[in-house]
Amino acid sequence: MEKIAVISDIHGNLPALEAVLEDIKNRRIERIFCLGDLAGKGPSSAETVDIIRQHCEVVIKGNWDYYLTEQTGHEILTWHQSILGVERLNYMKELPIYKEFYISGKLLRLCHASPNDLFHRVYLSTEQSKRIKLFEATSTLNLEADVVGYGDIHGAHVDNFDGKTIFNVGSVGNPLDITEASYGIIEGNLDDKNKGPFTISLVRVPYDIELAIFHAALTNMPEKQEYINELKTGIFRGRKA
């Protein structure tokens, strides 16, 4: 049985990332997969990209990674692009958008939002016809997935329907459900097509929110107060408390 930590949506929050990596280390998990949104929103985009590159075996592209490498002209993108620099942006631009592998007889697919569309957003409350799109065959194996893990929505959950399993690992650096960093752990017989025990667990890690706010306060980044409010409340800036 092998354990893999699955993290997502770091968004330039260094204290949260460091707390999650310490928890993973304490659990003696050596393999880490990242589901994207390394940078943007938070003040430490450069540092978090460097740490992810150092520690993660698999890194998948998120929608913010796309915006930062493909779009120009927006104030907040320009600010983060300036601190990321050309080399990091080139690295982010080349990231894949999904990863597939067998574990304990199940075809498991990891993506940021959807394996075929970075902007197909799926919540726990989304109608089933739209959620099932995450399981559709990709060009890699041309098979429907049995299990799909994703990030994007910053809200952790596990759900089973129609004999399939979908799970969201939440957000390390910008959680929008409760104000603790979130990640997932999958455990099973890796690269094995034979049925066997398989586990998905979700982990919450408290981190130093005041330090993260202090890091943001030292900068002139756009939408700074909106970001700080999200860290404090766990409420998306587009929603009213």
C-alpha positions in Angstrom: 0.0 0.0 0.0 1.3 3.4 -1.0 0.2 6.8 0.3 0.2 9.9 -1.8 -0.6 13.4 -0.5 -2.7 15.5 -2.9 -2.5 19.3 -2.5 -4.1 22.1 -4.5 -4.8 25.8 -4.7 -1.8 27.2 -2.8 -2.3 30.7 -4.2 0.9 32.2 -2.9 0.2 31.5 0.8 3.6 30.5 2.2 2.7 29.9 5.8 -0.2 27.6 4.8 2.0 25.6 2.4 4.8 25.2 5.0 2.2 23.9 7.5 0.8 21.4 5.1 4.2 20.1 4.0 5.2 19.7 7.7 2.1 17.7 8.3 2.8 15.5 5.3 6.4 15.0 6.5 5.2 14.1 10.0 2.9 11.4 8.5 6.0 10.0 6.6 4.4 10.5 3.2 7.0 10.9 0.6 5.0 11.4 -2.6 3.1 14.6 -3.2 0.9 15.5 -6.2 -0.2 19.1 -6.7 -3.4 20.0 -8.6 -2.6 23.5 -9.6 -3.1 27.2 -8.8 0.4 27.5 -7.4 0.4 31.3 -7.5 -1.9 34.3 -7.6 -4.1 35.9 -5.0 -1.5 35.7 -2.2 1.7 37.6 -1.8 4.3 34.8 -2.1 3.8 33.5 -5.6 7.5 33.1 -6.4 8.3 31.2 -3.2 5.3 28.8 -3.4 6.1 27.9 -7.1 9.7 27.2 -6.1 8.7 25.0 -3.2 6.1 23.1 -5.2 8.7 22.4 -7.9 11.1 21.1 -5.2 8.7 18.8 -3.3 6.0 17.7 -5.8 6.4 14.7 -8.0 3.4 15.6 -10.2 2.2 19.2 -10.8 -1.0 19.9 -12.8 -2.0 23.2 -14.3 -4.8 25.3 -12.7 -6.9 28.1 -14.0 -4.8 30.7 -12.3 -1.6 29.1 -13.7 -3.3 29.5 -17.1 -4.3 33.2 -16.6 -0.8 34.1 -15.4 0.9 32.5 -18.4 -1.5 33.2 -21.2 -3.2 36.6 -20.3 -1.9 40.2 -19.9 -3.3 43.6 -19.0 -5.1 42.8 -15.8 -3.7 44.6 -12.8 -3.6 41.6 -10.5 -2.1 39.4 -13.2 0.6 41.9 -14.0 1.6 42.2 -10.3 2.1 38.5 -9.9 3.7 38.0 -13.3 6.3 40.7 -12.3 7.3 38.8 -9.1 7.2 35.3 -10.8 9.6 36.2 -13.6 10.0 34.6 -17.0 11.5 31.2 -16.0 8.7 30.4 -13.5 6.0 31.4 -15.9 7.5 29.2 -18.6 7.5 26.3 -16.2 3.8 26.9 -15.3 2.8 27.3 -18.9 4.1 23.8 -19.7 2.2 22.0 -16.9 -0.2 19.2 -17.9 -3.9 19.5 -17.2 -4.5 16.0 -15.8 -2.9 12.8 -14.5 -4.3 9.3 -14.8 -3.1 6.0 -13.2 -4.4 2.8 -11.7 -4.5 2.2 -8.0 -6.1 -0.9 -6.3 -7.9 -1.7 -9.5 -9.4 1.7 -10.1 -8.6 4.2 -12.8 -7.9 7.4 -10.8 -7.9 10.8 -12.6 -6.5 13.9 -11.0 -7.1 17.4 -12.5 -7.6 21.0 -11.3 -11.2 21.6 -12.4 -11.9 19.1 -15.2 -9.6 16.9 -17.3 -10.8 18.4 -20.6 -11.7 21.9 -19.6 -9.8 24.1 -17.0 -13.0 26.2 -16.6 -15.6 23.5 -16.1 -16.4 24.2 -12.5 -18.1 21.5 -10.4 -19.4 21.9 -6.9 -21.0 19.3 -4.6 -24.3 20.8 -5.4 -23.8 20.8 -9.2 -26.2 18.7 -11.2 -25.1 15.2 -11.8 -24.9 15.5 -15.6 -22.2 18.2 -15.3 -20.3 16.3 -12.5 -20.1 13.1 -14.6 -18.2 15.0 -17.3 -15.1 14.7 -15.0 -15.2 11.0 -15.6 -15.4 11.1 -19.4 -12.6 9.4 -21.4 -9.5 11.5 -22.1 -7.1 11.1 -25.0 -4.5 9.3 -22.8 -6.2 6.0 -22.0 -9.6 6.6 -23.7 -11.4 5.1 -20.7 -13.9 6.5 -18.2 -12.3 7.1 -14.8 -13.5 5.3 -11.7 -12.3 8.0 -9.3 -11.7 11.7 -9.9 -9.9 14.0 -7.6 -9.8 17.7 -8.2 -9.3 21.2 -6.7 -10.5 24.6 -8.0 -13.5 25.2 -5.8 -11.6 25.5 -2.5 -14.1 23.3 -0.7 -13.2 19.7 0.4 -15.6 16.8 0.1 -15.9 13.1 -1.0 -19.0 11.8 -2.8 -20.0 8.5 -4.4 -22.6 8.0 -7.1 -23.3 5.6 -9.9 -20.5 3.4 -8.7 -18.0 6.2 -9.0 -16.1 8.4 -6.5 -15.4 12.0 -6.7 -13.3 14.0 -4.2 -12.1 17.5 -3.8 -9.0 18.1 -1.7 -9.9 21.7 -0.9 -7.3 24.5 -0.8 -4.0 24.8 1.0 -3.7 28.6 0.8 -7.2 30.0 0.2 -9.8 27.7 1.9 -13.4 28.8 1.3 -15.2 26.4 3.6 -13.4 26.6 7.0 -10.3 28.7 7.8 -7.8 25.8 7.9 -5.5 24.5 5.1 -6.8 21.4 3.4 -5.4 18.5 1.5 -6.1 14.9 0.7 -4.4 11.5 1.1 -5.0 8.6 -1.2 -3.8 5.1 -0.3 -3.8 1.9 -2.3 -1.8 -0.5 -4.5 -0.3 1.9 -7.0 -0.2 1.0 -10.7 -2.1 -2.2 -9.9 -5.2 -3.1 -12.0 -6.3 -5.8 -9.5 -9.0 -4.8 -7.0 -7.7 -4.0 -3.5 -8.2 -1.8 -0.5 -8.4 1.9 -1.4 -8.7 4.9 0.9 -9.4 8.6 0.4 -9.0 10.9 3.4 -9.2 14.7 3.9 -6.9 16.5 6.2 -7.3 19.9 7.9 -4.2 21.7 9.0 -4.3 24.9 11.2 -1.7 27.5 10.1 -0.6 30.9 11.1 -3.2 33.1 9.4 -1.9 36.2 11.1 1.5 35.6 9.5 -0.1 35.2 6.1 -2.0 38.4 6.6 1.3 40.1 7.7 3.0 38.9 4.5 0.2 40.4 2.4 0.1 43.7 4.3 3.8 44.3 3.5 3.0 44.4 -0.2 1.1 46.7 -2.6 -0.6 43.8 -4.4 -4.0 44.4 -5.9 -7.1 43.1 -4.1 -5.1 42.7 -0.9 -8.0 43.4 1.4 -10.3 41.0 -0.4 -7.6 38.3 0.0 -7.1 39.1 3.7 -10.9 38.9 4.3 -11.1 35.5 2.7 -8.3 34.2 4.9 -10.0 35.5 8.0 -13.5 34.3 7.2 -13.3 31.4 4.7 -16.0 33.3 2.7 -15.4 33.9 -1.0 -15.2 37.6 -1.8 -18.1 37.3 -4.2 -20.5 36.1 -1.5 -22.0 38.0 1.4 -21.4 36.7 4.9 
